[in-house]
């Protein structure tokens, strides 16, 4: 797909770097490089694949760390600028609001410049605004710097999906998405873990300084990251060989009107017309809203209920990190077992797309149960370890659901429809993640922790049906889609070959 987002549709392109023969592309074909092309990122040596993937994870880790870092210094921000807790929490929410623009803008940047330049420009600008946040002399300056840190850091959290799809096979979609999600989940969870002691002794500004150091280290590690986007690889190769190349029209659009249609108007239309997109968007919105409120509620509840210090509250996030690691393990094992039983061991074979939903089916049970678990056990009469473990179960469930549902959407539609669906899902869940932390403390105070989390638990109980319904009826719903839902399964490659004769011609000529 011509975007920062991934796709896994087979490709047809020149067979070798020196080929000058005409190339063909169908609108449904995303990867435009031949499976036998040595420049195809999926044919790279494993070491190069791992390096590109690790760089993407390092950049995402740095940004995610920066997003939640300020939550450790909430009390310091309140004292320094004489603001309420709700105002101080804006430091988190505004960063997320800034990131919410990334799914809309990043695909168009990636299409025009490739992935590597966007990575290498966005992270340094993110770091500069993080530095500005640390040196802010007024709350207004802090708020502005945090917003633009999110705005410029957001592409690193979006591009990672495309990078992994560029270099890893489609039959490993759930596995690789669990690893790329791990970078963001662990990055966000490490901030309170690492900064709890530092902020106690150094002050809230160090939440930003440590983030700056991590971003600098990630940048040095990734400065040599290779380009993985097939369209940009083809363009660069043509320039290097002195050829002119005419690629098919970008799926993300060329004119401003086309770009706005793909990442603004079509996503809004899908929000009210596509049952699959509606269900997944709502579920992930609840998932992320509750996920990010933990960074505000966990330290506050542990301090009030168990007299935890800031450092001790930070250690509680070890459970969240373990939950994320366990999700990566269980989601990957589930995909491996499912593929093996179905006889799918490579890109040459495939299984029904709905089997990617299996981790979400199990995760939905854990998500619902963990909310009641935490709400009813965060009490002085019960050891603090019990609700802390509950947060780990929530994170395992949250990441398992995200991994499965987004992996499902990757190939549920042709390239353009997938881009629009993913844009909607990402933007809505980030906005919800920004909103709930602002109101969670008043909600707990007004309803009590037990009933506040029971409200979320009941909502999660209703959402448990989403992965089950999609597993049972998803194929039928996709076949009726106005956006050309794909009937992926064992017949995927047969369908692609059937379309090959109808593909549009692209010229690949000498200058």
Residue pairs with C-beta under 8 A, 6 or more apart in sequence:
1 7
1 30
1 162
1 251
1 252
1 415
1 416
1 418
1 419
2 30
2 107
2 111
2 231
2 250
2 251
2 252
2 415
2 419
3 106
3 107
3 108
3 110
3 111
3 162
3 251
3 252
3 415
3 419
4 103
4 106
4 107
4 109
4 110
4 115
4 118
4 155
4 158
4 159
4 161
4 162
5 107
5 158
5 161
5 162
5 165
5 410
5 418
5 419
5 422
5 423
6 161
6 162
6 164
6 165
6 166
6 173
6 410
7 30
7 31
7 165
7 410
7 411
7 415
7 418
8 30
8 31
8 165
8 170
8 173
8 410
8 411
9 28
9 29
9 30
9 31
9 411
9 414
9 415
9 496
10 29
10 31
10 35
10 347
10 492
10 493
10 496
11 25
11 29
11 30
11 31
11 32
11 33
11 34
11 35
11 40
11 230
12 23
12 24
12 25
12 26
12 29
12 32
12 34
12 500
12 503
13 23
13 25
13 32
13 33
13 34
13 37
13 230
13 234
14 20
14 21
14 23
14 33
14 34
14 37
14 508
15 34
15 36
15 37
16 36
16 37
16 38
17 37
17 38
17 39
17 237
17 241
18 241
19 508
20 243
20 508
20 509
20 510
21 508
22 505
22 506
22 507
22 508
23 32
23 506
23 508
24 500
24 503
24 504
24 505
24 506
25 32
25 247
25 248
25 503
25 504
25 506
26 499
26 500
26 502
26 503
26 504
27 248
27 251
27 414
27 415
27 416
27 504
28 414
28 415
28 484
28 486
28 496
28 499
29 415
29 496
29 499
29 503
30 251
30 415
31 40
31 42
31 166
31 230
32 230
32 231
32 234
32 247
32 248
33 39
33 40
33 230
33 233
33 234
34 40
35 42
35 43
35 347
36 43
37 43
39 233
39 237
40 230
40 233
41 49
41 52
41 166
41 167
41 226
41 228
41 230
41 233
42 166
42 167
42 168
42 169
44 52
44 167
44 226
48 226
49 167
49 168
51 225
51 226
52 163
52 166
52 167
52 225
52 226
52 228
53 163
53 164
53 167
53 168
53 176
53 179
53 180
54 221
55 119
55 218
55 221
55 222
55 225
56 119
56 156
56 159
56 160
56 163
56 164
56 180
56 183
56 225
57 160
57 179
57 180
57 182
57 183
58 183
58 217
58 218
58 221
58 222
59 119
59 123
59 156
59 159
59 160
59 218
59 219
59 222
60 156
60 157
60 160
60 180
60 183
60 184
60 187
61 183
61 184
61 186
61 187
61 190
61 214
61 218
62 123
62 126
62 153
62 156
62 187
62 211
62 214
62 215
62 217
62 218
63 123
63 126
63 153
63 154
63 156
63 157
63 187
63 215
64 157
64 183
64 184
64 185
64 186
64 187
64 188
64 191
65 187
65 188
65 190
65 191
65 211
65 214
66 95
66 126
66 130
66 149
66 153
66 191
66 208
66 211
66 214
66 215
67 92
67 95
67 96
67 99
67 150
67 153
67 188
67 191
68 92
68 188
68 189
68 191
68 192
68 292
68 295
69 191
69 195
69 207
69 208
69 210
69 211
70 77
70 91
70 92
70 95
70 133
70 146
70 204
70 207
70 208
71 89
71 91
71 92
71 191
71 192
71 295
71 296
71 299
72 191
72 192
72 195
72 196
72 199
72 204
72 207
72 299
72 310
72 314
73 195
73 199
73 203
73 204
73 205
73 206
73 207
74 85
74 88
74 89
74 91
74 204
74 296
74 299
75 88
75 204
75 310
76 199
76 203
76 204
76 205
77 83
77 88
77 91
77 139
77 142
77 204
78 84
78 85
78 87
78 88
80 204
81 87
81 88
81 138
81 139
81 142
83 139
85 441
86 438
86 441
86 442
87 139
89 296
89 437
89 438
90 143
90 146
90 438
91 133
91 142
91 143
91 146
92 146
92 292
92 295
92 296
92 434
92 437
93 434
93 435
93 437
93 438
94 143
94 146
94 147
94 150
94 434
95 146
95 147
95 149
95 150
95 434
96 150
96 292
96 430
96 431
96 433
96 434
97 147
97 150
97 430
97 431
97 434
98 146
98 147
98 148
98 149
98 150
98 151
98 152
98 153
98 154
99 150
99 151
99 153
99 154
99 157
99 430
100 154
100 427
100 430
100 431
100 434
101 151
101 154
102 151
102 154
102 155
102 157
102 158
102 426
103 154
103 158
103 263
103 422
103 423
103 426
103 427
103 430
104 263
104 264
104 423
104 427
105 155
105 263
106 118
106 154
106 155
106 158
106 159
107 158
107 252
107 262
107 263
107 419
107 423
108 252
108 253
108 259
108 263
109 118
109 155
110 118
110 159
110 162
110 229
111 231
111 250
111 252
113 232
114 227
114 229
114 231
114 232
114 233
114 236
115 159
115 162
115 163
115 166
115 227
115 228
115 229
115 232
116 225
116 226
116 227
116 228
118 155
118 159
119 155
119 156
119 159
119 222
119 225
120 219
120 222
120 223
120 225
122 152
122 153
122 154
122 155
122 156
123 153
123 156
123 215
123 218
123 219
123 222
124 215
124 219
125 152
126 149
126 152
126 153
126 156
126 215
127 211
127 212
127 215
127 216
127 219
129 145
129 146
129 148
129 149
129 152
130 145
130 149
130 208
130 211
130 212
130 215
131 208
131 209
131 212
132 141
132 145
133 142
133 145
133 146
133 149
133 208
134 205
134 206
134 207
134 208
134 209
134 212
135 205
136 142
136 145
157 184
158 426
160 180
160 183
161 177
161 180
161 406
161 422
162 228
162 229
163 180
163 228
164 176
164 177
164 179
164 180
165 173
165 176
165 410
166 228
166 229
166 230
167 228
168 175
168 176
169 346
169 347
170 347
170 350
170 411
171 339
171 344
171 345
171 346
171 347
171 349
171 350
172 335
173 335
173 356
173 407
173 410
173 411
174 331
174 332
174 334
174 335
174 356
174 359
174 403
174 404
174 407
175 331
175 332
175 335
175 336
177 331
177 403
177 406
177 407
177 410
178 327
178 328
178 331
178 332
178 399
178 403
179 328
179 332
181 324
181 327
181 328
181 399
181 402
181 403
182 324
182 325
182 327
182 328
182 399
185 320
185 321
185 324
185 327
185 395
185 399
186 321
186 324
186 325
188 295
189 317
189 320
189 321
189 324
189 395
190 317
190 321
191 207
191 211
191 295
192 295
192 298
192 299
192 313
192 314
192 317
193 314
193 315
193 317
193 318
193 321
194 210
194 314
195 206
195 207
195 210
195 314
196 309
196 310
196 311
196 312
196 313
196 314
196 315
197 311
197 314
198 206
198 207
198 210
199 206
199 207
199 310
200 309
200 310
200 311
227 233
227 236
231 247
231 250
234 245
234 247
235 245
235 247
237 243
238 244
238 245
238 508
242 510
242 511
243 508
243 509
243 510
243 511
244 507
244 508
244 509
244 510
244 511
245 506
245 507
245 508
245 509
246 506
246 507
246 508
246 509
247 506
248 504
248 506
251 262
251 415
251 416
251 419
252 258
252 259
252 262
252 263
252 416
252 419
253 259
253 260
253 261
253 262
262 416
262 419
262 420
262 423
263 419
263 420
263 423
266 416
266 417
266 420
266 483
267 420
267 421
267 423
267 424
267 427
268 424
270 277
270 278
270 417
270 420
270 421
270 424
270 483
271 277
271 278
271 281
271 424
271 428
272 278
273 482
274 421
274 481
274 482
274 483
275 477
276 409
276 412
276 470
276 474
276 477
276 478
276 481
276 485
277 409
277 421
277 424
277 425
279 466
279 469
279 470
280 405
280 408
280 409
280 421
280 425
280 466
280 470
281 424
281 425
281 428
281 429
282 463
282 466
283 401
283 405
283 463
283 466
284 401
284 402
284 405
284 406
284 425
284 428
284 429
285 428
285 429
285 431
285 432
286 432
286 456
286 459
286 460
286 463
287 367
287 398
287 401
287 402
287 429
288 398
288 402
288 429
288 430
288 432
288 433
289 429
289 432
289 433
289 435
289 436
290 371
290 394
290 398
290 436
290 456
291 394
291 395
291 398
291 433
292 433
292 434
292 436
292 437
293 436
293 437
293 440
294 320
294 391
294 394
295 437
296 437
296 440
296 441
297 440
297 441
297 444
298 313
298 316
298 317
298 391
299 308
299 310
299 313
299 314
300 441
300 444
301 378
301 387
301 444
301 449
302 308
302 312
302 313
302 316
302 384
302 388
303 309
303 310
303 313
305 378
305 379
305 380
305 384
306 380
306 384
308 316
308 384
316 384
316 388
316 391
319 388
319 389
319 391
319 392
319 395
320 391
320 392
320 395
321 395
322 392
323 391
323 392
323 393
323 394
323 395
323 396
323 397
323 399
324 395
324 396
324 399
326 392
326 396
327 359
327 363
327 395
327 396
327 397
327 398
327 399
327 400
327 403
328 399
330 359
330 362
330 396
330 400
331 359
331 399
331 400
331 403
331 404
334 358
334 359
334 362
335 356
335 359
338 351
338 355
338 358
339 345
339 351
342 349
342 351
342 355
343 349
344 350
344 351
348 493
349 490
350 488
350 489
350 490
350 492
350 493
351 489
351 490
352 475
352 488
352 489
352 490
353 408
353 411
353 412
353 474
353 475
353 478
353 486
353 488
353 489
354 408
354 470
354 471
354 472
354 474
354 475
356 404
356 407
356 408
357 404
357 405
357 408
357 467
357 470
357 471
357 474
358 404
358 471
359 400
359 401
359 403
359 404
360 400
360 401
360 403
360 404
360 405
360 408
360 466
360 467
361 404
361 467
361 468
361 471
362 400
363 396
363 397
363 398
363 399
363 400
363 401
363 404
363 467
364 397
364 401
364 460
364 463
364 464
364 466
364 467
364 468
365 397
365 464
366 393
366 394
366 396
366 397
366 400
367 394
367 397
367 398
367 401
367 460
367 463
367 464
368 457
368 460
368 461
368 463
368 464
369 393
370 390
370 391
370 393
370 394
370 397
371 394
371 453
371 454
371 456
371 457
371 460
372 453
372 454
372 457
373 386
373 387
373 390
373 393
374 387
374 390
374 391
374 394
374 449
374 453
375 449
375 450
375 451
375 452
375 453
375 454
375 457
376 450
376 454
377 386
377 387
377 390
378 387
378 449
378 450
401 467
404 467
405 466
405 467
406 422
406 425
408 470
408 474
409 418
409 421
409 422
409 425
410 418
410 422
411 418
411 486
411 488
412 418
412 421
412 474
412 478
412 485
412 486
412 488
413 421
413 478
413 481
413 483
413 484
413 485
413 486
414 483
414 484
414 486
416 483
417 481
417 483
417 484
417 485
420 483
421 483
440 452
443 452
444 452
447 455
470 477
475 487
475 489
477 485
478 485
478 486
478 487
479 485
479 487
486 492
487 495
